[in-house]
Amino acid sequence: MSTGALPLLARLGEAASFPKAVRNYESDPWGYMRRKLDECEEPLRAYKRTLYDAAAAKLLSDLKESFLKPGSLLDHKETFEKLLPPADFADISFNLEPGVDPQTRRDAIQAVLSHAKPRTLFDIEALPVERRGKIWEGLVEEAGRRLELDKLRVMYERKPKTDFRRASVIRRVRKNLADLLAVTRDQSGMREDVTLFMLTRLETAIAALRRFLKAPPPQAATR
């Protein structure tokens, strides 16, 4: 599998669509979208590993320099904050503080980087709610608002809960995801690379959508 962003964006693109060819064999658009979002896990891990390896190599290279550019340490902190679990990030962050002996810094950071693994939304969402952290929960809630999931839930829960309303809601969910994915495209199609900032937005959007679809509304009777 490619370690670029394309496999991840392809799964998300499938989640944002429900064409006739799929409808011929798939009767549940809620379950289909949830399954495609779950299939993002492997390509997301692969892409994050690529970004992590590049960030680690850049950091170790910079630390070999006798003089670090102003703001360099802060830039590295911001990068690894988006990639690592809190404990590993704390170790990295501590050793990126100004004033740390350069050799001690290099040795300590190299030790952390040798065992650390990038964290994805699937790791965080597998934790009990109380261990996910307020920052993560806030980001997921914000993503849900951008996708209008709160409004769509209210829309569906109005009575009567018809098949028509159920179909309308999931169709709007797909459209909102497709709108978000528009920024990952250029004139030639899907981009091979996605910035860490955009990747965080995609991860929190996936988390919000998976929560929304986790217990999809039951099939309604008739319109």
N, C-alpha and C positions, 0 to 999 in steps of 0.2 A: 504494500500500500504506500502511496505517496505520503511523504511527511509534510507536504504543503497544506494549504487551507482548503483546496478544492474538494477533497472528499467530505470534509465537514460541511462546506457550503452546499454541496450536492444533496446531502441528507436533509439539510434545512430547507432547500428548495423543494424537495419532495414533500416535506411536511406542510409546506405552504401551498400545495396544490392538490387537487383531487379530480384529475381529468377523467374523461369517459373511459379510457383504457383501464383505469384503476377501478372505476365504478362497476365495470363489467364483472369483476370478481370480488370486490370489497364492498360490503353493505353497510359498514359502520365507520363513517368518517371520523368520529371521535377516537375510536380505537386505532384507526390507521395513523392519524396524526401523532398520537401518543407513541406508537411503535416506531415511527420515523424519528421522533425526538430521542427515544431511547437508543436508537442506532447511531446517534451522534457521539456516543461515549468513546468508542475506539478511535475514530479519526480525531476527536478532540484531544485525547491523550497523546496521540502521535504528534499532533501539531504543537501542543504545549511543550512536549519533550524537545522538539526542534528549537523552539524559542528559548527554552531553558538552557540547552547546550550552547547556543549562540551567546546568550547573556553571560553564562559562566565563563566561556572562553574570552569574551571581551573584558570582563572584570579582572580575570587573572592576568591578562595581557597588560591592562592599565596599571595594575599593582606592581608590575615589574619596572615601571617608569620611576625615575628618581623624583619627578615632580608631577603631581596630579593637577589637571586643569581645574579651575574654580567651578564648583557645582557638580563636579564629576561624581563624588561620593553620593550626593543626594540623588543624582540621576540613577545610579545603580540601585539605591535603596528603593526608589519608586518602581523600578522594573521588577525587583525580586519580591516586593510586597504583593504584586499581582500574580506571582508564580508559585510561591511557597506557602506551606502551612505556617501558622503563627509561630510555632516553636523554632522552626528552622529560620524563618525570617528574623526572629528576635536575635538569633546567634549571628546572622549576617549583619544585621543592622548595628548591633553593639560594636562589631569590629570595623564598621565603616565610619565610626565617629572620629572626628579630627583628634589628633593627639595620640592615637594608638601607635605604638612602635611599628614601623613598616614591616619588619621581618615577622613579628608576632602576628600582625594583621594578615599577611600572606599565608602563614601556616594555619592560622585558625580558620580563615575563609576556605582555604583549599580542603581542610578536613570536613567542613560542613557541606561543601559542594559535592564531595565524593560520595556522600550517602543520601543527600536530600533528593526528594522526588517532587516534581510539579504537582500541584493540587488542582483538581477540576471540580466543577459544580456537582458531579456525581459523588465525589468523596464527601463534600459538605452536606449535600441533601440526604446522604445515608446516615448522618449523625442525628441524635435526638435534637429536637427543636432548641432546647436550652443550651446546646453546645455549638450551635451554628454561628452564634455571635450576632450582636445587634447591627453591626455594619452590614453583614451579609443580608440579614433579614430586611434591612432598609433598602438595599440595592434591589433585591427581588421585588419588594413592594413597589418601588419606583418603576421597575421594568413592567410590572403588571399594569400600572397606571398608563404607561406609554402605549401599551397594547390594548388599553381600554377593557381589560378583563373584569374589572369591578363593575363597569357599566353593563357589560355583556351578561354577567351573572345575574344582575338585577333584571335585565331584559328577559332572560329565560325564565326566571322564577315567577314572573307574572302569570297569573292564571287566566285562561287554561293553558297548561303546558302541552302545546300541540307539536306534532311532527314538523310542521312548517316552521314554528319558532325555533325548534331545536336545530333544524337544518340552517336556518338563517344565522343563528349564533355562531355555529362552527364555520360557516362560510366567511363571516366577518373576522373571526379569529385568524383564519388563513390569510385573508387580505392584509390584516394588520402586520402579520409576520412577513409577508411578502414586501410590504412597504419598508419594514426595517432592513430587509436584506438588500434593498435597492442600493444602499451605500456600499455594499461589497462588490458592486459591479462597475465596470468601466466600458468603454466602447467595444472592447474585444470580448466582453462577457464577464464571468466571475473572475475575481482576482485570485492570484496564487498565494498572496500574502495578506494577512489581516493584522493591523496593529494591536498591541496589547490592550489599548483603550477600547477599541471596537470589539475585541475578543471578550472583554469583560461584559460589555453590553449584550453580546450574543449569549454568553453563559447565563447571565441573570434572566434574560428573556426565556431561554430554554427552561430554567428552573421555574419561573412563573407559569409558563405554559403547562409544564408537567404537573404542577400542583392543581392548576385549573382543570386538567383533563384526567386527573387521577381517579376521581369518582364521577365519570360523566353522567349527565342526566339520563334517567331511564328512558327507554323508548316510549314516546307518548302514544296515545291511542290513535286518534285521527285528527285531521285539521278541523 
